Amino acid sequence: MKRTLAILMLFFAFSFISRAQEGIPVYFDYLSDNYYLVHPSMAGIGEGGKLRLTARKQWFDVVNAPNLQTFNAHYRVGENSGLGGILFNDANGFHSQTGIKLTYAHHLRFSRDMRNLNQLSFGLSPTILLSSLDESEFRSILVDNAISGVKTTAAYYNVDFGISYNFMEFYTHFSVLNALESKRELYRIGRTDDPDNLGIPRVDNLRRYLLSVGYVFGKSEWQIEPSVLLQLTEFTEEKTIDINAKVYREVGFGRVWAGLSYRRSFDGAQFQQNGTLGEQRLQLFTPIVGVNVNNFMFSYNYSYQSGDIRLDNGGFHQITLGYDFGQETAKRYDCKCPAVNY
């Protein structure tokens, strides 16, 4: 029974954090007017540019708990192009990675009136990562060729691409992350080409698919923005959905807003407790608050995992700092579209 519970806890832990070795994990920072972090086609989506800095920490009382820091910037260049870049550092237990993404996006405008947002966008982001595995603290009585006993680092590359369509207050995005299969030699040490070697399959396919859809209702000082985000990991066939709602209020010094996100996995794990067989799925509740003052933005979100079986009772904290620049009032779109206007 203890073994069953341990396996279940690991399942839910890794279903949420195992993406630490697949580029930037998709958490909830995209809700902080930060869709470019997960959709390359959003680079330079509006006139001017945006800077975003995020920091995330999970389970403060757990040693080597996952943590993530990102910095990204993107800017509109000319009438139809956008450039962007992302720096990130992600650590999860004995695994860590540091990487950079560079993005080019192309935007096609369909409206003759430049103030009416009707735009189809394409984005491409080559990625270079340095991935590290620290096995210096691993101990084994028996010789295990799969454990090197030292800290090793390897570089690899991949590419993301996506497409977005923005029509006034409506938007939809589709992206493919880690589109290429990448042989990460770091995780092949002491192994042969036999895919069943050591009973552990090699994972070269890190491909993920993201689909976002949303709409902003309200033309006065109040707006509400429902949206959804679907995720599919190809190799493991994991599927999750984020159901989001945000409310905006225009005030004298700028804009205040708040929201709630609910993430649920389509797949669960069975467990046995007190002789009863049950099933539990990943469920995360994430409230988020934020404020825009002049060109500055600040937001905070907290994620709480529900369910009887959890790795830790603590939650996941994340803050985002932002700065928007270069957009002239005359070039603002005539829509309530926070991801584009500011």
Secondary structure, 3 states (H helix, E strand, C coil): CHHHHHHHHHHHHHHHHHHHHCCCCCCCHHHCCCHHHCCHHHCCCCCCEEEEEEEEEECCCCCCCCEEEEEEEEEEECCCEEEEEEEEEEEECCEEEEEEEEEEEEEEECCCCCCCCEEEEEEEEEEEEEEEEECCCCCCCCCCCCCCCCEEEEEEEEEEEEEEEEECCEEEEEEEECCCCCCCHHHCCCCCCCCCHHHCCCCCCCCEEEEEEEECECCCCEEEEEEEEEEEECCCCEEEEEEEEEEEEEECCEEEEEEEEEEEEEEEEEEEECCEEEEEEEEEEEEEEEEEECCEEEEEEEEEECCCCCCCCCCEEEEEEEEEECCCHHHCCCCCCCCCCC
